[in-house]
Amino acid sequence: MKEIYILGGKKLKGTVKISGSKNAALPILASTVMINKEITIKNIPELKDILTMLNCLQHVGKNVNFDSNTVTLKPSNIKTGEVSYEYVNKMRASFNLLGPLCMVCGTSKVGKPGGCNIGQRPVDFHIAGLKALGFKYVEEHGDITLIKPDEFDKKLYYSLPYKSVGTTEQLMSTAALISGSITVLENVAMEPEIIDLQDFLNKCGAKISGAGTDRITIHGVNELSGCEYDIIPDRIEAGTYILAALGTRSKIEVQNINTDHIQKLIQVIKSMGAEISGNKNVLIIDGNKKLKNLNIVTAPYPGFPTDLQPIISTVLSTVEGESSVNENVFENRFNYIGELGRMGADLKVKNNCAYINGVKKLSGAEVTATDIRAGAALIIAGLMAEGESIIYDANHIFRGYELLEEKISGLGGSINIY
């Protein structure tokens, strides 16, 4: 297990370039099992989750090459519709192969997923949605076997009980290849990553509209073609470095972003008193101000993202006054609170809300990462703190942050990974 050593108390300065979006790349890569043409996808971050998905694609028979943040997939026949628990246990996004593989193979079998320990994220919505589209399924021995019907209805409909990102992506990709049918999905997730998936599939010949709203319509086609495509920047990575500037009371420039995707975060940090300037693709953040306390509620996009909740809580831990962060997405997302307490933060959790009393400073300590974003929060806490911090079980973090050591070092932070 990797360990991260940080010597805190230093101001950050300079520029950081944001990588491509992991959460956009994964569903796009999953959808490529339906395409037997050459595909080139650029701006793919080199992360553990990406490598897991590429291993899944190779396992089922795709011809995959990954070099210089570019994935090239050559025409190849799918050999199997099965994805073992070995892969899915590492990353729940592997479950998004279930529907697309079934469209190609007639049946598919995928293990029920693992992933970060941040709360219950059942695949019930995926299964209910696929059933509404006409698929049959069998659940046994920890696997889901999906069976394609002999014929689909001409009009298909499903309203999601909750705006689940993964379910929206799974159903949208699968329905793209249900030739002759019109599928309407309502109460869908509206994240930028959903739009990116729509844009990719449409460039491959799909007929999808509505991504970014709560209603998506898919006119199924008989075949998808290849294309070249660039993945959008990672808005959560961008938010992490922006908040790092606030936590360390520093001024940095964040490049290769899309500010349209982080409007709620920009609104929040302006309300805290930080200064922001720039354009659609570059932001300059000056957190070297007296920051204000505030109350935050996480919500599905376009609300404040749950993935940034541990990080904004860390920043607020040294902001004078009382703040609160209400978590409305994942019930176990406060696992990091005890670790921040070891560093001198004053945070208490009641029900689904963290109550934060700002302290003057944090102190370096030995702490443990429990998931990707909790790990990122502890890194920022280490940069904010006086003295040395050691983060154990840090492997989680590298599922979500590319070139972490290089980027933080490039901003003047003292970090070493072993």
Secondary structure, 3 states (H helix, E strand, C coil): CCCEEEECCCCCEEEEECCECHHHHHHHHHHHHHCCCCEEEECCCCCHHHHHHHHHHHHHCCEEEEECCEEEEECCCCCCCEECHHHHCCCHHHHHHHHHHHHHHCEEEEECCCCCCCCCCCCHHHHHHHHHCCCEEEEECCEEEEECCCCCCCEEEEECCCCCHHHHHHHHHHHCCCCCCEEEEECCCCCHHHHHHHHHHHHCCCEEECCCCCEEEEECCCCCCCCEEECCECHHHHHHHHHHHHHCCCEEEEECCCHHHHHHHHHHHHHCCCEEEECCCEEEEECCCCCCCCEEEECCCCCECHHHHHHHHHHHCCCCCEEEEECCCCCCCCCCHHHHHHCCCEEEEECCEEEEECCCCCECCEEECCCHHHHHHHHHHHHHCECEEEEECHHHHHHCCCCHHHHHHHCCCEEEEC
